[in-house]
Amino acid sequence: MPPPASATVTYHFWIGFYNHGSVVSHCDVSPKPISEIVMPLHMIPPTRRRFLQTTLVGGAAWLAPRYTGAAEFKPSDEWWALLSDPHIDADPKKSARGITMLDCLNRIIDEVLAEPSPPAGVIINGDCAFLRGLAEDYATLSTALQRFADADLPVHMTMGNHDDRGPFYDAFASQRADNPLVDGKHVSILSTPTTTLFLMDSLWEVNKVTGELGQPQLDWLASALDAHAEKPAIVIGHHNLQFLPKESQATISGLRDSQKLVDLLNARSHVQAYIFGHTHHWNVIEKHDEVNLVNLPACSYVFNPAHPNGWVKAQFGADQFALELRALDHAHPQHGEKHKLRYTLTANAR
């Protein structure tokens, strides 16, 4: 179902990678020819400062944003808004565990837009919809995210277990990618001045708690990381890592293929962190011989009332990345908590 009339966001597919407000050329990390590769959906706001120049490449539209007076950021100044688990329902007044999800998201949007300088982009790391990824859920979400579009802010979204790719694409795009980088998955690469971000898709089955990347996506990620080893890399996906004994009969609530992902990441010296959501529990684990782990807080409800909900302000620097928790409850003892994670594994180009 298309967005409601009140939502006037324009949604596009493009070939290439988002690079600090521009699209850079595609680096072939897939066996598919360039004419068959279309990057997945992202939200690109049409404004007076930015317009899209369309060029056909092998029959696919290349939509490259250009700037006419937009503010330029030094690498040390650029920051990103990291959100996760908004769980937006079709009903704007829908509540769960004592909170109204849309109210929380709107408050976060208020805070992001009130920052002294705008972010380079917004990443919503999965579970965008409440339970089953219904078209009506995404319609409500698109209305809320219109405010980011009005502020000229690009929004990038990943898939969680409560999302559904079909209704998601129907709500947020006028066209569907016929040949995505990974069949049946919603993946992309974002390049900042200092760091490359790899957005993954861990949705296995809609409204099933377990997540899975799958071997084709893992193979693509390995190739993509190898092709972009000139800068530190951070991988972002919805599900947490989980390791159970082989004989365990317990339900896997995290990634089914956690060990494969960890082995893949730790084998590449320029990979610095895995950022995820899903558990609704803000937590940062700094490791010195493996990738760092960052568990984003939920935008919406929490499972433990002692845990904060909110969002994270992130800065990806030349030798470290900094994180600051912005709890919705400013009286929460963790509100404003900061972490600086130094890049302990050197990128190949350094």
Secondary structure, DSSP 8 states (H G I E B T S, - for coil): ----TT----EE--SSEEESSSEE-----SSS-GGG-----EE----SSEEEEEEEETTEEEEEEEESS-----TTT--EEEE----B-SSTT-EETTEEHHHHHHHHHHHHHHSSS--SEEEEES--BSSS--HHHHHHHHHHHHHHHHTT--EEEEB-TT--HHHHHHHH-SS--SS-SSTT---EEEE-SS-EEEE-B-B-STT-S-B---HHHHHHHHHHHHHTTTS-EEEE-SS------TT--S---SBTTHHHHHHHHHTSTTEEEEEE-SS---EEE--SSS-EEEE---SS--SSTTS--EEEEEEE-SSEEEEEEEESSTTSTTTT-EEEEE--S--TT-
